[in-house]
């Protein structure tokens, strides 16, 4: 009787039909493999997953349908499965299925990610007979995971890179949960030590139970607070907001260090207070005025009380005028040249007159320079009343004129007497026959000659400082002196370019005396070279000849007045004249090779290439 067998076979066929019906219609790919892991069946849904028909897929080798990394993972899993099948022993507790994430190659050349769950197929006695697998498309999940990972890495890069300190705190325990590198640097403590610590210890100076956010309910939004650091308290700008992570509530604190900015602001406030103190209490008038589009002095923006007194105008009327309008008509004619020099040098000093409200004129000395205010350039001018100085200068000038007149009269009287006496001496030479008397007369004649020379030096010395200093073109001056000098065969080379020196106009006498010195004492001199070169301290003007030079023991007292030698007086005169013009002179030549007089000219009183 095979009735039961028939019934069993029918049941198996019905079960297989139900199984194939299920396998052929689910979206997941269901497949089976034998004991050697060779595919025996794959569901039609493989076409939707990979583009291959079931027949095509069954003909593919594993390394043809998987990427290299996934193929290696499959091989490792296969070895484990084959080891279990090879054992052939029934297991009382079925092992957990293997779960793999593999990257498949599709028919169109693209790839997809799939989750593969592999389980053993066992016989009626529990012995392993093969495997069954379920493959599910997880490409979208993998893309989402990759996007999430990239997003987390991007966010972490930002958090680690920003200069803002970030701290996450548990509001219940006030424990530090996390910090970024900027917070570590500001606090001066490493991440490992900070995490798990109480925030009152390292960050907030508030005592336990007095937290501004959790205990006092204060809003902290861009608020100035204090940060506790290992180097002492620092000023910060702080914001605290609630944040939720993994369903838990936390506090996210962000802060930036504004200590340096606060100090800079304090220094700026202190500087402004000092400026206002000087501005209000200065004995000089101070004006702040604009610059017009054409580069000329513009409207007065501000002025101190001394400026109000200086002009006789009220503050309201003063700031309505331009800087030129409060001065006499002389200033507008010079204003362009003044502004050009101000632009070139950055500062300028000049004298002018303030036109007062009552019609009187007040002489002033103005010192001006540029000033930046709110990214705009102004000119700040300090105007000093020099009316007293002008009166004193006038009185001194009149006194000097009177003294000069008296000196001239006295000098002419003495000169006339000496000239007359020299005439009498010359006449007496023809009347005297006695040789002894002739020697006396010759000595008298020499003495009168020296007196006459000394009178000439005295006249030149009196002229020193009488005339105001001016810009002297040295090349033109030397050319004029050389045209009048009688140097014989001595060659003169002038190598000073277009040098101008601000000095006493009688500087021409300096070079006249130096030329005379070469003629008289140079003896074998055949060449004179006048040159200049700039140094860190200013300019060195050199006068050289190739004469006999000066002995070293004579150089110490070279520029002192030596009674009885005309040369001593002339060098003494040269020294004093240069000193009046803030210049120096020294002799640095080598005895036997010629003299070298070096005239030191400080910066500010010489220039090149100017004709104005």
C-alpha positions, 0 to 999 in steps of 0.5 A: 500500500503506497497511499501514504507515500503518495500523500506525502509526495503530493504534500511535498509537491504542494509545498514546493509549489507554494515555495516557488510561488513565494520565491518568484513573487517577492522583491528580495532575491531568494537563492539556494546552493549545494554543498559546494556552494554552487547555485542551484536556484535563484528567484526571478527578482534577480532581474530587477536587482541586477538586470540579469535573467535567472538563467544568465545569473546562474551561469556567472561566476562569483567574481564576475557578479561581485566587486573584488572586495565583496568577492573576498568577503564572500570567499571568507564566508564560504569557507566558514559555511563549507566547514560547517557542511563538511563537518556533517554533524547535526546541531542541536542549536541552529547557528545564527545566519550569516549576514553580509553586505556585498557590492554586485556588478549589474548588467549595465555596468553599474553597481548596487549594494545588497544585504545577503542573509545565508542559512544552512539547509538541513535534512530530516536528521538535521544534517547540512545539505546546502544553503539558502540565501536572501539578497535585499537591495540596500543601495539607498541605505548605503548611500544614506549612510555614506551621506550621513558619514560625509555630513558628520565628517563635514560637521566635525571638520567645521567644529574642529576648525572654527575659532569659536569654543564649543562645549556640550554640558549636561544641564542636570549634573553640569558635567562637560560632555564634549569640547572642540579644539578651540575650547581646549586651547582657550581653557588651556586644558586637554579634552581628556581632562575636561570631559567628565569634569564639572563646568564650574571648575574650568569654564564658568566662575559661578558657584554650584547652585548659582548657574546663570542658565539652569538655576537663575533662568538667565538668557545668555545670548552674545553676553560678555562673560568670564572664562576660567582658564589655566592662565587666569580669567579671560573675557568672552562673548558667550551664547548658551542654547538648548540642544537635543542629542539622541533624545537627551537634552543638553546645553550647547555653549559657544564663546569667543575670546574678546580679551584682546579686543577689550584691552584694545577698546580700553586703550582706545578710550584712554587714548581718546580721553588723553586727546580730548584732555590735550584738545581742551587744555592746550595753550595753542589753537587746534583745528580739525578740517576736511580736505576738498576734492581738489586737495585744498583745505576745507571746512573746519570740523572741530576746534578748541576753545583757544581757537575761539579766542584766537579768531574771536568767533563763536564755536558755531560760526567757526565750524561753518568756515573753511580753514582758509577763510579764517586767515588773511588773503596771503594764505590762500595764495600759498595754500596749494604749495603748502598742501603739496608739501604736506602731501609729500612730507606728511607734515608741514610748519609755516607762518601766517596771520589769523584774520580776527573778527574785529579786523585785527591780524594775529601772527601765528605759526601753524604745524599741520599733519594728516589724521585718520578719523572713521576711515576719512582723512583730515588735517589737524593743525596746531596754531600758535600765537607768535605775536610776542615773538614777532615783537621781540624779533622786531625789537632785536632786528632794530637793535641789531640794525643800530649796532650794525650801523654803529659797527659800520661807522666805527669800522670805516673810521678805523679803516680810514685811519689805517689807510691814512697811516699806511699812506704816511708810512709809504711816504716816510720810506722815501724820506728815511735813509737810515737802515735801522729806521727803514727796518722799523718802517717795514715792520710798521708796514707789515703790522698795518697790513695785518691790521687791515686784513684783520679788519676785513675778517672782522667785517665778515664776522659782523655780517654773520647771522645778520641776514635770514637763512635761505636755500643756497644753490651750492653749485652756482655759489662755487661757480661764482667764487671760482670766476673771481678767484685767482688760482693760477694752474690749480685745477678745481673739480666741483661734484655736488650735483644740484645740492642746496643748503639752508644756511647763512648767505655768507657761506660763500666766504667759507669756500673763499677762505678754503681756496685761499688756504690752499693757495697760501699753504698748499704749496705744491697743490695742483688740484682741488676736489669738492664733492658730497655723499649722504650718510646715515646722519645726513650729508658730508661735503668734502673739500680736498686738495693735493698739497702738503696737508696739515700735521697731526699735532696742529689739527687739534687747535686748527679752528681756534683763533690764533693771534698773529696768523691770518690763517688761524682767524679765517679757519676760526671764522669758517668754524663759527659760520658753519656752527651758526647754520648747525653744520660742523667741520673737521680736517681728516686729510693725511699729512703730505698728501693734502688736506680734506675738510669734511663739512657735516650737514644734518638732515632737513637743511639740505636737498637735491634738485629743487628750484622753488 
